[in-house]
Amino acid sequence: MQFPVEPIAPGYDAPLAIAYPNAFADAVSLDSGVLVAQFRAHVDAAETLFEARSDNGSISVVRGATETAVTVTLPAAATALMAPDSSVVFDFVRVEGAAKDVVPGLWRWPVRKSVTRNVS
């Protein structure tokens, strides 16, 4: 099966890169405040597998000439909680002071078992 993105390999660090047009990034103030993303097995899952935040370095935002790149870095300990041959879902919320705004869009990222596992 072909994926348009590199799937997450459970037990390994996983950088997830997303590019937004600068016009969109400006409209939602993507590069201000704190970005937060909670990873779950499905939208209605009560359990959060991992929470990424721009204020702790697990989310970075870099503005380019035409696009704004958002990279979420999942540590191996978080990806180890993700079921192989499935997917995880996440979205972004921008927090600035007391305001909390959902960034439009929902992301579903594939998780695929790797051949080489449990490397120490």
MOPAC internal coordinates of N, CA, C and O (Angstrom, degrees):
PM7 1SCF
backbone

  N    0.0000 0     0.00 0     0.00 0    0    0    0
  C    1.4405 1     0.00 0     0.00 0    1    0    0
  C    1.5214 1   109.04 1     0.00 0    2    1    0
  O    1.2310 1   120.34 1   -44.50 1    3    2    1
  N    1.3060 1   116.95 1   135.50 1    3    2    1
  C    1.4624 1   122.72 1   178.35 1    5    3    2
  C    1.5266 1   109.69 1   -93.39 1    6    5    3
  O    1.2310 1   120.57 1   -41.56 1    7    6    5
  N    1.3273 1   116.52 1   138.44 1    7    6    5
  C    1.4549 1   121.60 1   177.30 1    9    7    6
  C    1.5234 1   108.15 1  -116.99 1   10    9    7
  O    1.2310 1   119.82 1   -37.99 1   11   10    9
  N    1.3450 1   117.95 1   142.01 1   11   10    9
  C    1.4655 1   119.66 1   176.49 1   13   11   10
  C    1.5236 1   112.75 1   -72.96 1   14   13   11
  O    1.2310 1   120.47 1   170.15 1   15   14   13
  N    1.3406 1   116.70 1    -9.85 1   15   14   13
  C    1.4680 1   122.68 1   177.64 1   17   15   14
  C    1.5175 1   107.82 1  -133.29 1   18   17   15
  O    1.2310 1   120.82 1   -16.45 1   19   18   17
  N    1.3140 1   116.04 1   163.55 1   19   18   17
  C    1.4656 1   120.64 1   175.88 1   21   19   18
  C    1.5257 1   108.24 1   -75.75 1   22   21   19
  O    1.2310 1   119.51 1   -59.05 1   23   22   21
  N    1.3326 1   118.53 1   120.95 1   23   22   21
  C    1.4661 1   120.05 1  -179.64 1   25   23   22
  C    1.5261 1   112.18 1   -64.80 1   26   25   23
  O    1.2310 1   121.22 1   -24.76 1   27   26   25
  N    1.3056 1   115.27 1   155.24 1   27   26   25
  C    1.4647 1   122.55 1   174.18 1   29   27   26
  C    1.5222 1   107.61 1   -72.43 1   30   29   27
  O    1.2310 1   119.88 1   -46.62 1   31   30   29
  N    1.3152 1   117.84 1   133.38 1   31   30   29
  C    1.4679 1   123.06 1   174.70 1   33   31   30
  C    1.5306 1   107.24 1  -102.85 1   34   33   31
  O    1.2310 1   119.57 1   -68.05 1   35   34   33
  N    1.3376 1   118.43 1   111.95 1   35   34   33
  C    1.4622 1   120.18 1  -178.32 1   37   35   34
  C    1.5279 1   112.03 1   -54.82 1   38   37   35
  O    1.2310 1   121.16 1   -45.44 1   39   38   37
  N    1.3354 1   115.39 1   134.56 1   39   38   37
  C    1.4517 1   121.37 1   179.02 1   41   39   38
  C    1.5157 1   114.65 1    91.18 1   42   41   39
  O    1.2310 1   120.39 1  -178.64 1   43   42   41
  N    1.3382 1   116.85 1     1.36 1   43   42   41
  C    1.4665 1   121.09 1   179.54 1   45   43   42
  C    1.5273 1   109.47 1  -126.86 1   46   45   43
  O    1.2310 1   120.52 1   -28.36 1   47   46   45
  N    1.3373 1   116.61 1   151.64 1   47   46   45
  C    1.4582 1   120.39 1   173.37 1   49   47   46
  C    1.5224 1   108.80 1   -58.73 1   50   49   47
  O    1.2310 1   120.67 1   -35.24 1   51   50   49
  N    1.3298 1   116.33 1   144.76 1   51   50   49
  C    1.4640 1   120.08 1  -178.61 1   53   51   50
  C    1.5216 1   110.33 1  -139.14 1   54   53   51
  O    1.2310 1   120.12 1   -70.40 1   55   54   53
  N    1.3396 1   117.37 1   109.60 1   55   54   53
  C    1.4641 1   119.68 1   172.62 1   57   55   54
  C    1.5383 1   108.99 1   -87.15 1   58   57   55
  O    1.2310 1   120.33 1   -55.45 1   59   58   57
  N    1.3244 1   116.97 1   124.55 1   59   58   57
  C    1.4609 1   121.97 1   179.15 1   61   59   58
  C    1.5257 1   107.71 1  -108.95 1   62   61   59
  O    1.2310 1   120.16 1   -62.24 1   63   62   61
  N    1.3208 1   117.31 1   117.76 1   63   62   61
  C    1.4607 1   121.67 1  -176.26 1   65   63   62
  C    1.5281 1   110.58 1  -107.27 1   66   65   63
  O    1.2310 1   121.42 1   -48.94 1   67   66   65
  N    1.3326 1   114.88 1   131.06 1   67   66   65
  C    1.4553 1   122.42 1   179.51 1   69   67   66
  C    1.5277 1   107.11 1  -130.63 1   70   69   67
  O    1.2310 1   120.33 1   -45.10 1   71   70   69
  N    1.3260 1   116.97 1   134.90 1   71   70   69
  C    1.4652 1   120.90 1   179.22 1   73   71   70
  C    1.5268 1   109.48 1  -114.95 1   74   73   71
  O    1.2310 1   121.16 1   -50.55 1   75   74   73
  N    1.3208 1   115.38 1   129.45 1   75   74   73
  C    1.4607 1   122.17 1   176.82 1   77   75   74
  C    1.5265 1   108.36 1  -113.45 1   78   77   75
  O    1.2310 1   119.53 1   -37.66 1   79   78   77
  N    1.3300 1   118.49 1   142.34 1   79   78   77
  C    1.4704 1   119.46 1   172.71 1   81   79   78
  C    1.5270 1   109.21 1   -60.45 1   82   81   79
  O    1.2310 1   120.43 1   -35.40 1   83   82   81
  N    1.3178 1   116.78 1   144.60 1   83   82   81
  C    1.4627 1   120.43 1  -178.24 1   85   83   82
  C    1.5277 1   112.39 1   -58.14 1   86   85   83
  O    1.2310 1   119.94 1   146.52 1   87   86   85
  N    1.3316 1   117.71 1   -33.48 1   87   86   85
  C    1.4686 1   119.97 1   179.40 1   89   87   86
  C    1.5298 1   110.46 1   -62.17 1   90   89   87
  O    1.2310 1   120.11 1   140.06 1   91   90   89
  N    1.3348 1   117.39 1   -39.94 1   91   90   89
  C    1.4638 1   121.56 1   176.89 1   93   91   90
  C    1.5241 1   110.11 1   -67.04 1   94   93   91
  O    1.2310 1   120.68 1   133.34 1   95   94   93
  N    1.3284 1   116.30 1   -46.66 1   95   94   93
  C    1.4705 1   121.00 1  -179.77 1   97   95   94
  C    1.5214 1   110.81 1   -57.81 1   98   97   95
  O    1.2310 1   120.27 1   140.21 1   99   98   97
  N    1.3369 1   117.10 1   -39.79 1   99   98   97
  C    1.4589 1   121.01 1   177.75 1  101   99   98
  C    1.5285 1   110.70 1   -66.59 1  102  101   99
  O    1.2310 1   120.26 1   136.95 1  103  102  101
  N    1.3297 1   117.11 1   -43.05 1  103  102  101
  C    1.4664 1   121.79 1  -176.93 1  105  103  102
  C    1.5254 1   112.49 1   -62.07 1  106  105  103
  O    1.2310 1   120.11 1   146.51 1  107  106  105
  N    1.3290 1   117.40 1   -33.49 1  107  106  105
  C    1.4740 1   120.94 1  -178.39 1  109  107  106
  C    1.5292 1   112.05 1  -106.32 1  110  109  107
  O    1.2310 1   120.16 1  -170.49 1  111  110  109
  N    1.3371 1   117.29 1     9.51 1  111  110  109
  C    1.4731 1   122.74 1  -179.83 1  113  111  110
  C    1.5197 1   111.58 1    51.20 1  114  113  111
  O    1.2310 1   121.06 1  -132.10 1  115  114  113
  N    1.3330 1   115.57 1    47.90 1  115  114  113
  C    1.4597 1   122.45 1  -173.68 1  117  115  114
  C    1.5251 1   113.99 1   -59.98 1  118  117  115
  O    1.2310 1   120.45 1   148.96 1  119  118  117
  N    1.3338 1   116.75 1   -31.04 1  119  118  117
  C    1.4646 1   118.78 1  -176.04 1  121  119  118
  C    1.5321 1   112.99 1   -99.07 1  122  121  119
  O    1.2310 1   120.28 1  -158.40 1  123  122  121
  N    1.3433 1   117.07 1    21.60 1  123  122  121
  C    1.4650 1   119.33 1   174.17 1  125  123  122
  C    1.5250 1   108.68 1  -125.54 1  126  125  123
  O    1.2310 1   120.91 1   -21.19 1  127  126  125
  N    1.3146 1   115.87 1   158.81 1  127  126  125
  C    1.4528 1   120.01 1  -178.23 1  129  127  126
  C    1.5192 1   111.38 1    71.64 1  130  129  127
  O    1.2310 1   120.77 1    22.42 1  131  130  129
  N    1.3222 1   116.14 1  -157.58 1  131  130  129
  C    1.4628 1   123.28 1  -179.35 1  133  131  130
  C    1.5236 1   108.47 1  -116.29 1  134  133  131
  O    1.2310 1   120.49 1   -51.49 1  135  134  133
  N    1.3285 1   116.67 1   128.51 1  135  134  133
  C    1.4622 1   120.85 1   174.03 1  137  135  134
  C    1.5194 1   108.65 1   -91.06 1  138  137  135
  O    1.2310 1   120.94 1   -42.64 1  139  138  137
  N    1.3351 1   115.81 1   137.36 1  139  138  137
  C    1.4581 1   122.43 1   178.36 1  141  139  138
  C    1.5200 1   107.84 1  -130.49 1  142  141  139
  O    1.2310 1   120.56 1   -42.30 1  143  142  141
  N    1.3277 1   116.54 1   137.70 1  143  142  141
  C    1.4662 1   122.15 1   175.37 1  145  143  142
  C    1.5261 1   108.20 1  -135.68 1  146  145  143
  O    1.2310 1   120.89 1   -51.98 1  147  146  145
  N    1.3168 1   115.90 1   128.02 1  147  146  145
  C    1.4634 1   120.69 1   175.54 1  149  147  146
  C    1.5228 1   108.69 1  -106.61 1  150  149  147
  O    1.2310 1   120.80 1   -51.49 1  151  150  149
  N    1.3231 1   116.07 1   128.51 1  151  150  149
  C    1.4612 1   122.47 1   179.79 1  153  151  150
  C    1.5189 1   109.26 1   -95.24 1  154  153  151
  O    1.2310 1   120.80 1   -49.16 1  155  154  153
  N    1.3391 1   116.08 1   130.84 1  155  154  153
  C    1.4598 1   121.98 1   179.77 1  157  155  154
  C    1.5278 1   109.16 1  -136.53 1  158  157  155
  O    1.2310 1   121.07 1   -20.75 1  159  158  157
  N    1.3360 1   115.56 1   159.25 1  159  158  157
  C    1.4650 1   120.36 1   179.27 1  161  159  158
  C    1.5330 1   111.07 1   -67.24 1  162  161  159
  O    1.2310 1   120.23 1   147.38 1  163  162  161
  N    1.3193 1   117.17 1   -32.62 1  163  162  161
  C    1.4633 1   123.00 1   174.53 1  165  163  162
  C    1.5214 1   107.26 1  -156.79 1  166  165  163
  O    1.2310 1   120.17 1   -13.23 1  167  166  165
  N    1.3039 1   117.28 1   166.77 1  167  166  165
  C    1.4631 1   121.39 1  -172.49 1  169  167  166
  C    1.5245 1   112.43 1   -56.10 1  170  169  167
  O    1.2310 1   119.84 1   139.61 1  171  170  169
  N    1.3240 1   117.92 1   -40.39 1  171  170  169
  C    1.4637 1   120.82 1  -176.26 1  173  171  170
  C    1.5322 1   114.10 1   -88.38 1  174  173  171
  O    1.2310 1   119.60 1  -176.66 1  175  174  173
  N    1.3167 1   118.37 1     3.34 1  175  174  173
  C    1.4696 1   121.04 1  -178.63 1  177  175  174
  C    1.5281 1   110.26 1   -64.78 1  178  177  175
  O    1.2310 1   120.73 1   -46.52 1  179  178  177
  N    1.3199 1   116.20 1   133.48 1  179  178  177
  C    1.4635 1   120.97 1   178.26 1  181  179  178
  C    1.5283 1   111.38 1   -73.70 1  182  181  179
  O    1.2310 1   120.75 1   145.82 1  183  182  181
  N    1.3301 1   116.16 1   -34.18 1  183  182  181
  C    1.4595 1   121.42 1  -175.72 1  185  183  182
  C    1.5293 1   111.70 1   -81.33 1  186  185  183
  O    1.2310 1   121.35 1   -49.66 1  187  186  185
  N    1.3303 1   115.03 1   130.34 1  187  186  185
  C    1.4571 1   121.08 1   172.61 1  189  187  186
  C    1.5229 1   107.25 1   -90.81 1  190  189  187
  O    1.2310 1   120.01 1   -57.97 1  191  190  189
  N    1.3338 1   117.59 1   122.03 1  191  190  189
  C    1.4619 1   121.62 1   179.35 1  193  191  190
  C    1.5300 1   111.43 1   -75.80 1  194  193  191
  O    1.2310 1   121.05 1   146.47 1  195  194  193
  N    1.3323 1   115.60 1   -33.53 1  195  194  193
  C    1.4646 1   120.24 1  -179.76 1  197  195  194
  C    1.5168 1   108.06 1  -165.46 1  198  197  195
  O    1.2310 1   120.71 1   -37.31 1  199  198  197
  N    1.3326 1   116.25 1   142.69 1  199  198  197
  C    1.4594 1   121.23 1   172.96 1  201  199  198
  C    1.5180 1   108.36 1  -116.30 1  202  201  199
  O    1.2310 1   121.02 1   -61.61 1  203  202  201
  N    1.3176 1   115.65 1   118.39 1  203  202  201
  C    1.4652 1   121.94 1   177.59 1  205  203  202
  C    1.5264 1   108.30 1   -98.77 1  206  205  203
  O    1.2310 1   120.96 1   -34.89 1  207  206  205
  N    1.3419 1   115.78 1   145.11 1  207  206  205
  C    1.4605 1   120.95 1  -177.74 1  209  207  206
  C    1.5317 1   109.94 1  -144.14 1  210  209  207
  O    1.2310 1   121.18 1   -37.23 1  211  210  209
  N    1.3113 1   115.35 1   142.77 1  211  210  209
  C    1.4655 1   118.68 1   177.92 1  213  211  210
  C    1.5199 1   111.67 1   -73.57 1  214  213  211
  O    1.2310 1   119.68 1   158.06 1  215  214  213
  N    1.3213 1   118.21 1   -21.94 1  215  214  213
  C    1.4631 1   119.18 1   179.87 1  217  215  214
  C    1.5277 1   113.34 1   -82.44 1  218  217  215
  O    1.2310 1   119.77 1   175.67 1  219  218  217
  N    1.3410 1   118.04 1    -4.33 1  219  218  217
  C    1.4716 1   119.26 1   173.17 1  221  219  218
  C    1.5345 1   111.43 1  -117.83 1  222  221  219
  O    1.2310 1   120.46 1  -173.13 1  223  222  221
  N    1.3318 1   116.72 1     6.87 1  223  222  221
  C    1.4634 1   121.13 1   175.10 1  225  223  222
  C    1.5156 1   115.44 1    88.40 1  226  225  223
  O    1.2310 1   119.27 1   178.61 1  227  226  225
  N    1.3312 1   119.00 1    -1.39 1  227  226  225
  C    1.4706 1   119.19 1   179.33 1  229  227  226
  C    1.5266 1   111.71 1   -82.67 1  230  229  227
  O    1.2310 1   119.94 1   170.77 1  231  230  229
  N    1.3319 1   117.71 1    -9.23 1  231  230  229
  C    1.4681 1   123.03 1   169.78 1  233  231  230
  C    1.5181 1   107.25 1  -127.52 1  234  233  231
  O    1.2310 1   120.73 1   -50.11 1  235  234  233
  N    1.3289 1   116.21 1   129.89 1  235  234  233
  C    1.4698 1   119.97 1   174.12 1  237  235  234
  C    1.5216 1   108.68 1  -122.18 1  238  237  235
  O    1.2310 1   121.14 1   -33.23 1  239  238  237
  N    1.3201 1   115.42 1   146.77 1  239  238  237
  C    1.4632 1   122.60 1   179.63 1  241  239  238
  C    1.5236 1   107.23 1  -125.46 1  242  241  239
  O    1.2310 1   120.77 1   -58.28 1  243  242  241
  N    1.3397 1   116.13 1   121.72 1  243  242  241
  C    1.4625 1   121.29 1  -179.36 1  245  243  242
  C    1.5259 1   108.60 1  -128.17 1  246  245  243
  O    1.2310 1   121.16 1   -58.23 1  247  246  245
  N    1.3205 1   115.39 1   121.77 1  247  246  245
  C    1.4613 1   120.67 1  -179.62 1  249  247  246
  C    1.5194 1   109.54 1   -88.07 1  250  249  247
  O    1.2310 1   120.89 1   -51.32 1  251  250  249
  N    1.3290 1   115.89 1   128.68 1  251  250  249
  C    1.4571 1   121.85 1   175.49 1  253  251  250
  C    1.5118 1   110.27 1  -107.87 1  254  253  251
  O    1.2310 1   120.60 1    10.66 1  255  254  253
  N    1.3182 1   116.45 1  -169.34 1  255  254  253
  C    1.4580 1   121.27 1  -177.78 1  257  255  254
  C    1.5288 1   112.46 1   -64.72 1  258  257  255
  O    1.2310 1   120.05 1   141.52 1  259  258  257
  N    1.3388 1   117.51 1   -38.48 1  259  258  257
  C    1.4686 1   120.94 1  -177.35 1  261  259  258
  C    1.5228 1   113.70 1  -125.86 1  262  261  259
  O    1.2310 1   120.52 1   163.38 1  263  262  261
  N    1.3469 1   116.62 1   -16.62 1  263  262  261
  C    1.4586 1   120.71 1  -176.91 1  265  263  262
  C    1.5207 1   110.96 1  -133.16 1  266  265  263
  O    1.2310 1   121.52 1   -25.38 1  267  266  265
  N    1.3105 1   114.70 1   154.62 1  267  266  265
  C    1.4555 1   121.56 1   172.59 1  269  267  266
  C    1.5171 1   107.24 1  -110.11 1  270  269  267
  O    1.2310 1   120.68 1   -60.17 1  271  270  269
  N    1.3208 1   116.30 1   119.83 1  271  270  269
  C    1.4604 1   121.82 1  -177.58 1  273  271  270
  C    1.5243 1   109.83 1   -93.27 1  274  273  271
  O    1.2310 1   121.10 1   -51.73 1  275  274  273
  N    1.3205 1   115.50 1   128.27 1  275  274  273
  C    1.4551 1   122.17 1   174.29 1  277  275  274
  C    1.5232 1   106.12 1  -113.20 1  278  277  275
  O    1.2310 1   120.17 1   -58.10 1  279  278  277
  N    1.3205 1   117.28 1   121.90 1  279  278  277
  C    1.4584 1   121.62 1   178.10 1  281  279  278
  C    1.5225 1   108.83 1  -118.03 1  282  281  279
  O    1.2310 1   121.35 1   -55.62 1  283  282  281
  N    1.3326 1   115.02 1   124.38 1  283  282  281
  C    1.4531 1   121.87 1   175.94 1  285  283  282
  C    1.5192 1   106.58 1  -103.98 1  286  285  283
  O    1.2310 1   120.24 1   -54.44 1  287  286  285
  N    1.3212 1   117.15 1   125.56 1  287  286  285
  C    1.4624 1   121.26 1  -179.84 1  289  287  286
  C    1.5224 1   109.05 1  -107.11 1  290  289  287
  O    1.2310 1   121.39 1   -67.44 1  291  290  289
  N    1.3315 1   114.94 1   112.56 1  291  290  289
  C    1.4639 1   121.32 1   178.95 1  293  291  290
  C    1.5225 1   108.50 1   -94.51 1  294  293  291
  O    1.2310 1   119.57 1   -53.58 1  295  294  293
  N    1.3228 1   118.43 1   126.42 1  295  294  293
  C    1.4639 1   120.17 1   177.31 1  297  295  294
  C    1.5311 1   110.81 1   -75.71 1  298  297  295
  O    1.2310 1   120.94 1   -20.37 1  299  298  297
  N    1.3194 1   115.80 1   159.63 1  299  298  297
  C    1.4672 1   121.72 1  -178.94 1  301  299  298
  C    1.5295 1   111.57 1   -56.19 1  302  301  299
  O    1.2310 1   119.87 1   142.53 1  303  302  301
  N    1.3253 1   117.85 1   -37.47 1  303  302  301
  C    1.4620 1   120.84 1  -179.79 1  305  303  302
  C    1.5283 1   111.36 1   -61.63 1  306  305  303
  O    1.2310 1   120.07 1   146.00 1  307  306  305
  N    1.3315 1   117.47 1   -34.00 1  307  306  305
  C    1.4696 1   120.94 1   178.65 1  309  307  306
  C    1.5238 1   111.19 1   -76.51 1  310  309  307
  O    1.2310 1   120.11 1   136.56 1  311  310  309
  N    1.3408 1   117.39 1   -43.44 1  311  310  309
  C    1.4691 1   118.93 1  -178.04 1  313  311  310
  C    1.5218 1   111.33 1   -68.27 1  314  313  311
  O    1.2310 1   119.94 1   154.90 1  315  314  313
  N    1.3468 1   117.72 1   -25.10 1  315  314  313
  C    1.4653 1   120.78 1   177.74 1  317  315  314
  C    1.5270 1   111.61 1   -63.46 1  318  317  315
  O    1.2310 1   120.01 1   158.84 1  319  318  317
  N    1.3269 1   117.58 1   -21.16 1  319  318  317
  C    1.4649 1   122.54 1   178.94 1  321  319  318
  C    1.5246 1   112.45 1   -83.46 1  322  321  319
  O    1.2310 1   120.13 1   172.62 1  323  322  321
  N    1.3223 1   117.35 1    -7.38 1  323  322  321
  C    1.4645 1   121.72 1  -174.69 1  325  323  322
  C    1.5267 1   110.78 1   -92.74 1  326  325  323
  O    1.2310 1   120.88 1   -48.04 1  327  326  325
  N    1.3164 1   115.92 1   131.96 1  327  326  325
  C    1.4672 1   121.84 1  -176.55 1  329  327  326
  C    1.5221 1   110.78 1   -70.38 1  330  329  327
  O    1.2310 1   120.06 1   -52.68 1  331  330  329
  N    1.3486 1   117.49 1   127.32 1  331  330  329
  C    1.4720 1   120.56 1   177.41 1  333  331  330
  C    1.5262 1   110.90 1   -62.42 1  334  333  331
  O    1.2310 1   121.22 1   -25.54 1  335  334  333
  N    1.3138 1   115.26 1   154.46 1  335  334  333
  C    1.4662 1   122.72 1   178.77 1  337  335  334
  C    1.5207 1   111.37 1    56.51 1  338  337  335
  O    1.2310 1   121.04 1  -137.04 1  339  338  337
  N    1.3225 1   115.62 1    42.96 1  339  338  337
  C    1.4549 1   122.33 1   177.14 1  341  339  338
  C    1.5256 1   107.29 1  -142.44 1  342  341  339
  O    1.2310 1   120.67 1    28.97 1  343  342  341
  N    1.3134 1   116.33 1  -151.03 1  343  342  341
  C    1.4582 1   121.27 1   173.88 1  345  343  342
  C    1.5195 1   108.18 1  -151.69 1  346  345  343
  O    1.2310 1   120.94 1   -15.08 1  347  346  345
  N    1.3121 1   115.80 1   164.92 1  347  346  345
  C    1.4569 1   122.52 1   172.68 1  349  347  346
  C    1.5212 1   107.46 1  -122.25 1  350  349  347
  O    1.2310 1   120.94 1   -23.35 1  351  350  349
  N    1.3210 1   115.81 1   156.65 1  351  350  349
  C    1.4550 1   120.68 1   178.82 1  353  351  350
  C    1.5226 1   109.20 1  -121.18 1  354  353  351
  O    1.2310 1   121.35 1   -28.81 1  355  354  353
  N    1.3245 1   115.02 1   151.19 1  355  354  353
  C    1.4605 1   120.90 1   175.96 1  357  355  354
  C    1.5114 1   109.06 1  -160.89 1  358  357  355
  O    1.2310 1   121.02 1   -19.15 1  359  358  357
  N    1.3028 1   115.64 1   160.85 1  359  358  357
  C    1.4530 1   122.41 1   170.73 1  361  359  358
  C    1.5234 1   106.39 1  -142.79 1  362  361  359
  O    1.2310 1   120.73 1     1.29 1  363  362  361
  N    1.3042 1   116.21 1  -178.71 1  363  362  361
  C    1.4655 1   120.19 1  -178.30 1  365  363  362
  C    1.5183 1   110.12 1  -118.06 1  366  365  363
  O    1.2310 1   121.00 1   -38.40 1  367  366  365
  N    1.3222 1   115.69 1   141.60 1  367  366  365
  C    1.4549 1   123.25 1   170.15 1  369  367  366
  C    1.5166 1   106.35 1  -122.01 1  370  369  367
  O    1.2310 1   121.18 1   -45.48 1  371  370  369
  N    1.3307 1   115.35 1   134.52 1  371  370  369
  C    1.4635 1   120.75 1   177.69 1  373  371  370
  C    1.5156 1   107.96 1  -102.70 1  374  373  371
  O    1.2310 1   120.98 1   -55.86 1  375  374  373
  N    1.3299 1   115.73 1   124.14 1  375  374  373
  C    1.4636 1   121.77 1  -178.28 1  377  375  374
  C    1.5238 1   107.87 1  -111.04 1  378  377  375
  O    1.2310 1   121.40 1   -54.93 1  379  378  377
  N    1.3112 1   114.92 1   125.07 1  379  378  377
  C    1.4681 1   119.71 1   176.28 1  381  379  378
  C    1.5176 1   107.27 1  -140.21 1  382  381  379
  O    1.2310 1   120.73 1   -72.33 1  383  382  381
  N    1.3302 1   116.21 1   107.67 1  383  382  381
  C    1.4587 1   120.63 1  -173.76 1  385  383  382
  C    1.5245 1   108.71 1    64.78 1  386  385  383
  O    1.2310 1   120.68 1    50.87 1  387  386  385
  N    1.3305 1   116.30 1  -129.13 1  387  386  385
  C    1.4642 1   120.93 1   178.98 1  389  387  386
  C    1.5324 1   111.91 1   -85.81 1  390  389  387
  O    1.2310 1   120.16 1   167.73 1  391  390  389
  N    1.3244 1   117.30 1   -12.27 1  391  390  389
  C    1.4739 1   121.20 1  -177.31 1  393  391  390
  C    1.5208 1   110.92 1   -79.77 1  394  393  391
  O    1.2310 1   121.14 1   -45.40 1  395  394  393
  N    1.3258 1   115.42 1   134.60 1  395  394  393
  C    1.4658 1   122.48 1   176.21 1  397  395  394
  C    1.5221 1   107.15 1  -129.34 1  398  397  395
  O    1.2310 1   120.96 1   -66.60 1  399  398  397
  N    1.3382 1   115.77 1   113.40 1  399  398  397
  C    1.4618 1   121.03 1  -176.50 1  401  399  398
  C    1.5246 1   110.50 1  -119.01 1  402  401  399
  O    1.2310 1   120.98 1   -49.39 1  403  402  401
  N    1.3206 1   115.73 1   130.61 1  403  402  401
  C    1.4563 1   120.73 1   175.96 1  405  403  402
  C    1.5214 1   108.33 1   -75.88 1  406  405  403
  O    1.2310 1   120.55 1   -49.55 1  407  406  405
  N    1.3186 1   116.55 1   130.45 1  407  406  405
  C    1.4671 1   121.68 1   173.74 1  409  407  406
  C    1.5291 1   105.93 1   -81.10 1  410  409  407
  O    1.2310 1   119.73 1   -54.03 1  411  410  409
  N    1.3354 1   118.12 1   125.97 1  411  410  409
  C    1.4666 1   119.49 1  -177.78 1  413  411  410
  C    1.5348 1   111.87 1   -54.82 1  414  413  411
  O    1.2310 1   121.02 1   -43.07 1  415  414  413
  N    1.3226 1   115.65 1   136.93 1  415  414  413
  C    1.4573 1   120.91 1   176.79 1  417  415  414
  C    1.5132 1   112.30 1   121.95 1  418  417  415
  O    1.2310 1   121.19 1   -34.26 1  419  418  417
  N    1.3124 1   115.33 1   145.74 1  419  418  417
  C    1.4532 1   123.66 1   176.01 1  421  419  418
  C    1.5149 1   106.62 1  -129.38 1  422  421  419
  O    1.2310 1   120.62 1   -48.99 1  423  422  421
  N    1.3126 1   116.42 1   131.01 1  423  422  421
  C    1.4617 1   121.41 1  -177.78 1  425  423  422
  C    1.5233 1   110.20 1  -108.58 1  426  425  423
  O    1.2310 1   120.59 1   -46.53 1  427  426  425
  N    1.3155 1   116.48 1   133.47 1  427  426  425
  C    1.4683 1   123.37 1   173.54 1  429  427  426
  C    1.5307 1   105.78 1  -118.93 1  430  429  427
  O    1.2310 1   120.58 1   -63.56 1  431  430  429
  N    1.3427 1   116.50 1   116.44 1  431  430  429
  C    1.4609 1   121.32 1  -174.89 1  433  431  430
  C    1.5254 1   109.26 1  -113.06 1  434  433  431
  O    1.2310 1   119.83 1   -48.16 1  435  434  433
  N    1.3323 1   117.93 1   131.84 1  435  434  433
  C    1.4692 1   119.63 1  -178.66 1  437  435  434
  C    1.5274 1   112.70 1   -71.86 1  438  437  435
  O    1.2310 1   121.59 1   -31.07 1  439  438  437
  N    1.3302 1   114.57 1   148.93 1  439  438  437
  C    1.4679 1   122.72 1   175.62 1  441  439  438
  C    1.5184 1   105.76 1  -122.44 1  442  441  439
  O    1.2310 1   120.53 1   -55.21 1  443  442  441
  N    1.3103 1   116.60 1   124.79 1  443  442  441
  C    1.4619 1   120.19 1  -177.84 1  445  443  442
  C    1.5181 1   109.96 1  -132.41 1  446  445  443
  O    1.2310 1   121.15 1   -44.89 1  447  446  445
  N    1.3136 1   115.40 1   135.11 1  447  446  445
  C    1.4608 1   121.16 1   178.38 1  449  447  446
  C    1.5294 1   109.57 1   -62.41 1  450  449  447
  O    1.2310 1   120.62 1   -42.28 1  451  450  449
  N    1.3229 1   116.43 1   137.72 1  451  450  449
  C    1.4531 1   120.63 1   176.64 1  453  451  450
  C    1.5206 1   109.82 1   -94.78 1  454  453  451
  O    1.2310 1   120.76 1   -23.52 1  455  454  453
  N    1.3049 1   116.15 1   156.48 1  455  454  453
  C    1.4652 1   120.84 1   178.83 1  457  455  454
  C    1.5244 1   109.88 1   -68.00 1  458  457  455
  O    1.2310 1   120.65 1   133.14 1  459  458  457
  N    1.3237 1   116.36 1   -46.86 1  459  458  457
  C    1.4692 1   121.40 1   179.55 1  461  459  458
  C    1.5147 1   108.21 1   -90.38 1  462  461  459
  O    1.2310 1   120.71 1   -59.67 1  463  462  461
  N    1.3330 1   116.25 1   120.33 1  463  462  461
  C    1.4709 1   120.54 1  -175.88 1  465  463  462
  C    1.5257 1   109.97 1  -133.31 1  466  465  463
  O    1.2310 1   122.10 1   -19.47 1  467  466  465
  N    1.3319 1   113.59 1   160.53 1  467  466  465
  C    1.4786 1   121.66 1   173.84 1  469  467  466
  C    1.5252 1   113.06 1    55.19 1  470  469  467
  O    1.2310 1   120.56 1  -137.42 1  471  470  469
  N    1.3030 1   116.53 1    42.58 1  471  470  469
  C    1.4640 1   121.86 1   177.79 1  473  471  470
  C    1.5202 1   109.03 1   -76.55 1  474  473  471
  O    1.2310 1   120.66 1   -46.54 1  475  474  473
  N    1.3280 1   116.34 1   133.46 1  475  474  473
  C    1.4726 1   118.13 1   177.77 1  477  475  474
  C    1.5101 1   109.73 1  -118.82 1  478  477  475
  O    1.2310 1   120.10 1   180.00 1  479  478  477

